[in-house]
Amino acid sequence: MKGKNAEFGVIGGSGVYSLFDNPEELDINTEYGKPSDKVSLGTINGRSVAFIPRHGKDHTIPPHKINYRANIAALDSLGVKRLISITAVGSLRMDFVPGDFALPTQFINMTSGRADTFYDGPQVTHVSTAFPYCPEMHKMAVRVSDYDDIKYHENATIIAINGPRFSTMAESKMFKNMGADIINMTQYPEVTLARERAMCYSTIAVVTDYDAGIEEDQHIQPVSFEDVGKRFASSIEKVKKMVTDLINEIPKERSCTCATALDNAVVKK
């Protein structure tokens, strides 16, 4: 959008509907349609930040209906180079306890039917996602978690499912056996679309539940959305403080390879 710019983007999930007091709200339309809601523009520690509530301000958009391309395109139009994702996740392991934070470095995609690329042709582009999360931002998130005294898991693998239903016990067991630590409905294709726009992408995941329960302990009950909402609400101030401290910590110049994600990715005619 002409004359409006942001250094950082933040996309908030369940329970995160605002980051600023009295933000400037931008009604942005992209070639992929409108984002989940108006984009809030403000500052954190003197640095410009654009915020989008992933499910809309009134939480009316289910995970499989989110216009992920429009959200990323809207932030890209504002010049965003670094994107922080805030999300609630379920645990697939006993040691990832509700209330813990997790910092993913890998994902497994189990979604289907989602528009998950900006490159539908005729320009063919194959972007590497071997290491989909920004290593520089991840390193800073670990540092901030340490001095914010947050219990966190540093190198988590997140599996993305379609939703809006939660997993069966058999699925949950399978996902764990596949190597996933946490589960979520919105991480994909958000992470790969950000990469296709050469953005740095990092996720702050709040563990809110034990997915379908844990087979080893029958006393642990399957997740309900009420559980997710309550646990996330109890962590919201920690999340906001971590976002604030992370933005303050990240250097102005990028030293990672995210900016060159499209180099050698385009199929030349």
N, C-alpha and C positions, 0 to 999 in steps of 0.2 A: 504494500500500500504506500503510495507516494507520500513522502515526508514523515512516515512513521517507521521506526526501526526498533529492534530489540536484539540485545546480545545473547540472551538466554531464552529458551522456551521451557515451560513446565506444563506437563499434562497430568492432571490429577484424577484419580479414580474414585472409588466409593468413599464418600465422606469428605472429599476435598473439593469444595466448590468455590473457594476464594483464597487468594494469598495476600491481597492488598486491601487497605482501607481506601475507599473513594477512588477506584481505578478509572482510567479512561477506557471506555468500552468501544471496540471496533467491530462493525458489522461487515465481515469480509466474505466475499463470494469468490470461489476458485473455479477453474475449469472442471473440477470434479464435484462441484456443488458446494454447499455451505458446511463449515465445520460444526462440531457438536453444539456450539453455542457462540455467543459473541466472545471475541478475544479480549481479555482484560490486559491492559498495558499499565505497568507501574515500575517502581524501582525497588531493589533490595540492595542494601549496602552501597547505594549510589550507582548500581549497575542496572541497566534496563532489562526488564523481564516481561515476556508475554505468556499469559496463562490461559489454558483451555480446560474446562471441566469435561472429562472424557464422556460421561454419560449425560451431559447437559446439566444445567443448574438445578433442575428439579428431579434429576435422575430418572429421565423418561426414555432413555435410549438403551436397549439391551445390548450386550456385548457383540452379538452377531450382526447388529444393525448399525453399528458405529461407522461413520464415514471416515475411515482411517486416512485415506488419501487426501481428503479435504483438510483434515486437521494438520497433517504434515505440510501440505501445500500452503496453507494459510500462514504457518510459522515461517516457512521458507520465504514467503512474499515479504515478510518483515525483516529478513536478513538474519534470522536465527541460525547460529552455527553450533550451539550446544543445547542439547535437549535433556531435561531431567524428567523421568517418568516416575510417578508415585502410584503405587498399586497395592491392593490387598491380595494375599496369596494364602493358599492352603498348604499345610505341611504333609509330606509323605513319609516323614521320618520322626522317630521318637525324640531325637535330639534337636529338632527344629520346633521349639516350643512356642505356642501362641503368645504374642507380645514381643518375641524376638524380631530383629530386622534381618533381611537377607539381601545380599548384593550379587545379582546374577552376573555370570560371565559367559554362559552358554544357554541356548534354548533348544527345545524340541517342539516342532510344530505338529499338532494333531487337529488343526482346524480344517475346514473345507468350505468352499463356496464363497470365500471372501476375495474382494478385489485387492490383490496383494502386490501389485507392481505399478510403477508409472510407465513402464516400457511395454506397451501392448503392440508395438510395431507402428510403422514399418522399421523404425530404428530398433535393432535388436541389441540388448545389453545384458551381460551376465556379470552381476556384481558378486564378489566374494563375500561370504558371510562366515568364513572359518572362525573368525574372532569378531562377533557382531557388536560387542559392547566396547565403548571407548576405554582403552587401558589407562589413559591419563586421568580421566574422570573417576574411574574405578579406584585408582590409587588414592585420589583425594577423598573419595567417599569413605574409604577405610580409615584414613587419617582423622577425618571429622568424626566418625563413629567412635574412635578411640577417645578423643578428648571431649566428646559429648557424653561419654560413659554409657553408650548404648551397647546392649548385647546383640552381636551380629554374627552372621555367617558369611565369610568372605568370598567364596568361589562357588556359588550355588548354580545349579542347572534348573531352569524353569521350563515346565511343559505347558503349552497353551492348548486349551480345548475350546470347542465351539460355544458351549453353553447354549441357552441359559440354565439348563439343568446341571446339577452337580453329578459327580461320578458315582458309578456303582462300586461296590467293594472290589469286584473282580478287576475293573478298570484301574482303580486306585493302586491295587497290588501290581498290575502290569506296568503302570507308569513308574512305580518305584523300581521294579526290576529292569526297566529300560535305562535307569540311571538318573532319573529326575529326583530332585530334592523338594521342590515346591511346585504348585499348580495354580493356574490362572486362566482367565478367559480373554484377556485383552492384549497380552504382550505381543502377539503376532496378529497382523503384519506391521504393527507400529514400529518395531525395532528395525525391520528390514527396509521399510519405506524411508525412515530417517537416513539409513545408510545410502539409499539411492539418491538422496539429496546431499550426500557428503557431510551430514551432520554428525557430531559426536553425540552418543546416546548412552545414558546411564540410568539404571533403575534403583529406586529405593523401595523395597518390598517389605510390607508389614505382614508377618505371619499372624493370621486371625483364627485359624482353626486346624483340625486334623483331617480335612477332606472327608473321605467316607469312613473315618475312624481308623484305628490302627489294629491290624489283625492280631498282633501279639498281646494286646491289652483290650479285652472286650468291654472294659468300663469306659473307654473313650467313645463318646457318641459321635455319629456323623454330623457334618456341618449343617447349619441352618443360616439363612441370611440374617436373622436376628443376631446370631453369634458374631457374624462378620461385622455388622454395623456397630455393635457394642465394643468389640475389641479394637476396631479401627478408631472409633471415637476416643477411646482411652489413650490412643497413641498419637493423636493428631498434633498435639503441641510439640512432641518430640520430632515428628516429621517436619513440621514447619521450621523448627530450630535447625534441624539438620540441613534443610534446603538453604536456609539463610547462611549458615556457616559454610556450606559447600560452595555457594556462589561467591562468597568472600574469599575462599581459598584458591579457587581456580585461576590460573594466570590468564592474562588478556590474550597472549599469543598461544596458538595451538602448537604442540610439539609432537602430536600423535600422527598416525597415518590416515585418520578418518577423512581428512580433507582431500586425500588422493584416492578415495575409494573407487572412483570412476575411471581412473587411469588404467588403460589397457582392458577395460571392461566392454567397450563399445565394439561391436562387430563392424569392421570397415568394409565398405562396398567396393 
